[in-house]
Amino acid sequence: MSSPLTTLLAEQAQQAARALFAEVDGARAIVIATADGFDLAHAGHQPIDPARLAAMVSSVSALGDAASRETGIGTPRFLVIESTEGRLVVRCMQVQGQALIVVVLTDRSVMLGLVWNRLAAAEQLMNAA
Amino acid sequence: MATLTAQHKIVFTGTPGAGKTTAIAMLSDAPPVVTDVRNTDAALGKENTTVGLDFGQVDLGDGQCVRLFGTPGQLRFEFMWQIIATDALGLVILIDNSRPDPLGDLAAYLDAYEALLPTLSCVVGIGRTLDCSWPAIDHFGDALAARGLVLPVLAVDVRRREDVLMLVDAVLIQAEMRASSDSSCPHH
């Protein structure tokens, strides 16, 4: 998990994580992970273990993908875990041929549409870099 | 009158590349649910890896249906190991004998499932024993005995359906023996 490609990708991911955290009011933490559960980058003020969260959202994302396939509804774009004290918004994206997972931990005041919009913009930004 | 079918849950766990996904695919009556993604860990030496779970189902006849669950192998997915093992009847630990420390691998999985082992029927399957004959099956038996465990240890090739069936059978036999023992010993 340490090649020139992943080093470059990790740098881009770190920039994207910082930007997302700055742009989403109510965001507590951002983690960007590979699809197989390694954390590439993180930002935020809530103490979390990015390595553990990366592995967990990798599993959740893969289960969402399997459920989508099983039910014939295509490829998942977002997964949302709506909890009593906050949300986890997960977006699967392709960045320069690499499947990545971006997770945004927010409080409940955040508008989901805004988070989705910012995540879409982050994907475009990382692909344009 | 409808026939009641006994549903059993058996979990396949073990090191990455030990053949958990393959084993379930070999036995499942329908194409299994897989959650494989592209592997980015060069040290793993394989293209894809399971990050969620594998799921398959096999009807063994005689009203016995087994639901087969596979765990991700890597330690970073340990949280899934506990989730998947909840309410399982049995556990199959698959060890890849071509890895650098197969006995250490076994110890790691025994540690991870230590709290569940008293209630789980467990069998250890050792793969790639033709290519790598050391440690021998007896060494695994000794390692288990050193922990006070007496579990079946079988050399298997999970690409062979009958080998996977043998593992499942070993779990079911143990579960049956455990149930008989419990019912004949009410103060147990």
Interface residues (C-beta under 8 A of the other chain):
Chain A: M1 S3 T6 T34 A35 D36 G37 F38 A51 R52 A54 A55 M56 S58 S59 V60 S61 A62 L63 D65 A66 E70 Q98 A99
Chain B: V33 V34 T35 D36 V37 R38 N39 T40 D41 A42 T49 V51 G52 L53 P72 Q74 R76 F77 F79 M80
